[in-house]
Amino acid sequence: MALFLCVTSLYARNLDVVIVVGAPGAEEYGKKFTAQVNAWTTACARAGIAPEIYRGEKTTAELEQRLARAKPERSLWLVLIGHGTFDGREAKFSAEGPDFDVKQLSDWLKPLKQEIAIIHAASASGGFLKSLSGKGRIIITATKSPDEVFYARFGEHFAEAIGGLAEADLDQDKQVSLLEAFRHASKAAATFYENEGRLATEHALIEDNGDGVGTRYETIDGAEDGERAAQMVLVLSEEEQKLTDAQRSTRDGLERELKSLKDQRAKLSEDEYYTKLEAQMRKLGEVYSKP
């Protein structure tokens, strides 16, 4: 059953948040899943976004239908909360009704051309990463492979961070990006196992450069992944709210071009580099100067 939560829009966002809740299997997990949904709902309310929540016997069919009517002009965040399974061949998400596997979800998403972020917080989620990755997509999974099938705590910590948790805001810009939430949740999950003296059964991955290879939080610095995820934010700071979606999109593109220019500095003459740098900085300045 799909739930549509109404919130008062604080500022216009061309972003849809779709939350899918799987079968709990036991009461304790049902409570954990509900807590995650509540955290996401609160975060969305702060962002002025009405999240769509799918749970119940018709979840799989309703999700397929929802993705089929996704609007191309709107970015999409798909959040999967629940358990996953792996039988040695296929990774699946455990819905309350029929489960859906990685191939099904990949096929449903294939026609969509807008930017998509998928936060798959279930066990065995690592088995979804390669098939779902692609240009304009950010894939975050709670596990590094489909073989990690025990309950994943990553999603609990991610849900609490994405709404703007201060300790997750590493760059102190008054907002928490997908990358920062990923870092926070990964480290928090790892700390849990360390404190319990247990072997970790989950190792989260992030992939946002389209190569289908995920990166763990321990090696994210200097990795090719994470650049776009660092720009993606649910609850915007007061400064970011002053910009339109179009301005933020232009700014983000210019910042990526600027990083690429800096990476090429060794191949350019000093005059060529600084001429291009000045041009980029002027373009960035124009973004912030527009009303």
HUGIKA-V921804 format. One record per helix or strand of 3 or more residues. SS is the DSSP state (2 for helix, 1 for strand). FROM is the first residue (numbers start at 0). TO is the last residue. Records with the same first field share a line. If there is no record, write none. Layout:
SS=FROM-TO + FROM-TO
This chain:
1=1-3 + 14-20 + 51-53 + 74-80 + 83-85 + 90-92 + 115-119 + 136-140 + 204-206
2=26-46 + 58-67 + 101-109 + 124-131 + 153-161 + 165-167 + 177-195 + 216-218 + 228-230 + 237-240 + 244-262 + 264-266 + 269-288
